[in-house]
Amino acid sequence: MKIQGINHLLFSVSNIETAINFYQNVFDAKLLVKGKSTAYFDLNGLWLALNEEKSISRNDIHESYTHLAFSMDEKDFEEMYNKLEKLEVNILTGRPRDKRDKKSIYFTDPDGHKFEFHTGTLNDRLDFYKQEKTHMEFFD
């Protein structure tokens, strides 16, 4: 079996209307279909799905570092940060980072799912780690 790529992302949300508004405004996702408890978007060619589940506790998610990171150009960083502030998105304090590790904005959706807009690439990260984290083992 060979994995071909990501098929879709689905997030459990507590209020479908609030979530639809968030994903349209923050990610500029194109709403494709909306039902009573589900919505599908096109997010720059990625299938994004929302499923309303009111009975699920939202508390534990706040303790995890688990998140989805999206690439963005460094020239758009300040504009995106300002957009998130204007939309009153919950922007998180990012971890301290070296400028070689590039820039990130961490934030949550209304249900606490964590996201990151990151200006670096995997190669940027690996090059930085090779220079600064000599205790790490790298594989070719």
C-alpha contacts under 8 A as a table, 3 or more apart, distances in Angstrom:
res1	aa1	res2	aa2	distance
6	I	9	L	7.79
7	N	46	L	7.78
7	N	47	W	6.97
8	H	46	L	6.54
8	H	47	W	4.71
8	H	48	L	5.67
8	H	49	A	7.16
9	L	47	W	6.48
9	L	48	L	4.93
9	L	49	A	6.00
10	L	48	L	5.97
10	L	49	A	4.48
10	L	50	L	5.49
10	L	51	N	7.15
11	F	49	A	6.44
11	F	50	L	5.00
11	F	51	N	6.26
11	F	113	H	7.97
12	S	50	L	6.03
12	S	51	N	4.99
12	S	52	E	5.80
12	S	53	E	6.04
13	V	16	I	6.41
13	V	19	A	6.73
13	V	50	L	6.58
13	V	51	N	5.93
13	V	52	E	4.73
13	V	53	E	5.89
13	V	54	K	7.36
13	V	111	D	5.98
14	S	52	E	5.41
14	S	53	E	5.54
14	S	54	K	4.82
14	S	56	I	7.93
14	S	111	D	6.57
15	N	18	T	5.50
15	N	19	A	6.20
15	N	52	E	5.94
15	N	53	E	7.88
15	N	54	K	7.30
16	I	19	A	5.10
16	I	20	I	6.01
16	I	36	K	7.96
16	I	37	S	6.15
16	I	38	T	6.82
16	I	39	A	7.57
16	I	50	L	7.27
16	I	51	N	7.19
16	I	52	E	5.51
17	E	20	I	5.14
17	E	21	N	6.29
18	T	21	N	5.26
18	T	22	F	6.31
18	T	110	P	7.50
19	A	22	F	5.01
19	A	23	Y	6.21
19	A	50	L	7.70
19	A	109	D	7.56
19	A	110	P	6.85
20	I	23	Y	5.37
20	I	24	Q	6.10
20	I	31	L	7.88
20	I	39	A	7.40
21	N	24	Q	5.29
21	N	25	N	6.06
22	F	25	N	5.30
22	F	26	V	5.78
22	F	27	F	7.85
22	F	109	D	6.96
22	F	110	P	7.63
23	Y	26	V	5.39
23	Y	27	F	5.34
23	Y	28	D	6.71
23	Y	29	A	5.95
24	Q	27	F	5.77
24	Q	28	D	4.68
24	Q	29	A	4.75
24	Q	30	K	6.59
24	Q	31	L	7.29
25	N	28	D	5.40
25	N	29	A	7.57
25	N	87	L	7.84
26	V	29	A	7.96
26	V	83	K	7.86
26	V	84	L	6.91
26	V	87	L	7.78
27	F	43	L	7.37
28	D	43	L	7.41
29	A	41	F	5.94
29	A	42	D	5.80
29	A	43	L	4.74
29	A	44	N	7.37
30	K	41	F	5.26
30	K	42	D	5.11
30	K	43	L	6.44
31	L	34	K	7.54
31	L	39	A	7.35
31	L	40	Y	6.17
31	L	41	F	4.46
31	L	42	D	6.61
32	L	39	A	7.51
32	L	40	Y	5.51
32	L	41	F	5.15
32	L	42	D	6.76
33	V	39	A	5.55
33	V	40	Y	5.32
33	V	41	F	7.18
34	K	37	S	7.79
34	K	38	T	5.90
34	K	39	A	4.31
34	K	40	Y	6.62
35	G	38	T	5.10
35	G	39	A	6.14
37	S	51	N	5.77
37	S	52	E	4.88
37	S	53	E	7.83
38	T	49	A	7.19
38	T	50	L	5.36
38	T	51	N	4.53
38	T	52	E	6.16
39	A	49	A	5.71
39	A	50	L	5.17
39	A	51	N	6.84
40	Y	47	W	7.01
40	Y	48	L	5.77
40	Y	49	A	4.53
40	Y	50	L	6.52
41	F	47	W	5.96
41	F	48	L	5.07
41	F	49	A	6.30
42	D	45	G	5.73
42	D	46	L	5.67
42	D	47	W	5.25
42	D	48	L	6.31
43	L	46	L	4.85
43	L	47	W	6.33
43	L	48	L	6.52
53	E	56	I	6.17
57	S	60	D	7.38
58	R	61	I	6.16
58	R	62	H	7.90
58	R	111	D	6.56
58	R	112	G	7.05
59	N	62	H	6.09
60	D	63	E	5.86
60	D	64	S	7.57
61	I	64	S	5.72
61	I	112	G	6.45
61	I	113	H	7.06
62	H	112	G	6.30
65	Y	114	K	7.85
66	T	114	K	6.92
67	H	113	H	7.04
67	H	114	K	4.69
67	H	115	F	5.17
67	H	116	E	7.00
68	L	114	K	6.63
68	L	115	F	4.87
68	L	116	E	6.15
69	A	115	F	5.66
69	A	116	E	4.36
69	A	117	F	5.70
69	A	118	H	6.49
70	F	115	F	7.72
70	F	116	E	6.11
70	F	117	F	4.96
70	F	118	H	6.08
71	S	117	F	5.87
71	S	118	H	5.09
71	S	119	T	5.82
71	S	120	G	7.23
71	S	121	T	7.77
72	M	76	D	7.04
72	M	77	F	7.41
72	M	117	F	6.21
72	M	118	H	5.83
72	M	119	T	5.08
73	D	76	D	5.54
73	D	77	F	6.87
73	D	119	T	5.47
74	E	77	F	5.15
74	E	103	K	7.41
74	E	119	T	5.18
75	K	78	E	7.51
76	D	79	E	5.40
76	D	80	M	6.14
77	F	80	M	5.27
77	F	81	Y	6.20
77	F	103	K	7.83
77	F	119	T	7.67
78	E	81	Y	5.03
78	E	82	N	6.11
79	E	82	N	5.16
79	E	83	K	6.15
80	M	83	K	4.94
80	M	84	L	6.24
81	Y	84	L	5.25
81	Y	85	E	6.32
81	Y	105	I	7.13
82	N	85	E	5.07
82	N	86	K	6.11
83	K	86	K	5.08
83	K	87	L	6.19
84	L	87	L	5.09
84	L	88	E	6.17
84	L	89	V	5.28
84	L	91	I	7.51
85	E	88	E	4.90
85	E	89	V	5.98
85	E	91	I	7.65
86	K	89	V	7.70
89	V	107	F	7.02
89	V	108	T	7.18
89	V	109	D	7.35
90	N	107	F	5.52
90	N	108	T	5.64
90	N	109	D	7.32
91	I	105	I	7.31
91	I	106	Y	5.95
91	I	107	F	4.25
91	I	108	T	6.76
92	L	105	I	7.57
92	L	106	Y	5.20
92	L	107	F	5.12
92	L	108	T	7.51
93	T	106	Y	6.99
94	G	104	S	7.24
94	G	105	I	6.85
94	G	106	Y	6.06
97	R	101	D	6.33
97	R	102	K	7.82
98	D	101	D	5.37
98	D	102	K	7.27
99	K	102	K	5.22
99	K	103	K	7.17
100	R	124	D	7.36
100	R	125	R	8.00
100	R	128	F	6.33
101	D	120	G	6.73
101	D	124	D	6.60
101	D	125	R	5.82
101	D	128	F	6.40
102	K	118	H	7.36
102	K	119	T	5.78
102	K	120	G	5.14
102	K	124	D	7.86
103	K	118	H	5.82
103	K	119	T	5.43
103	K	120	G	6.95
104	S	116	E	6.32
104	S	117	F	5.48
104	S	118	H	4.41
104	S	119	T	6.49
105	I	116	E	5.37
105	I	117	F	5.18
105	I	118	H	6.66
106	Y	114	K	7.00
106	Y	115	F	5.67
106	Y	116	E	4.42
106	Y	117	F	6.71
107	F	114	K	5.75
107	F	115	F	5.39
107	F	116	E	6.39
108	T	111	D	7.41
108	T	112	G	5.11
108	T	113	H	5.23
108	T	114	K	4.50
108	T	115	F	5.94
109	D	112	G	5.36
109	D	113	H	5.47
109	D	114	K	6.81
109	D	115	F	7.86
110	P	113	H	7.62
120	G	124	D	5.94
120	G	125	R	7.14
121	T	124	D	5.07
121	T	125	R	6.43
122	L	125	R	5.13
122	L	126	L	6.18
123	N	126	L	5.05
123	N	127	D	5.97
124	D	127	D	5.29
124	D	128	F	6.20
125	R	128	F	5.17
125	R	129	Y	6.16
126	L	129	Y	5.05
126	L	130	K	6.03
127	D	130	K	5.15
127	D	131	Q	6.40
128	F	131	Q	5.26
128	F	132	E	6.11
128	F	133	K	7.90
129	Y	132	E	5.09
129	Y	133	K	4.90
129	Y	134	T	7.39
129	Y	136	M	7.76
130	K	133	K	5.83
130	K	134	T	6.18
130	K	136	M	7.68
130	K	138	F	7.93
131	Q	134	T	6.76
133	K	136	M	5.81
134	T	137	E	7.79
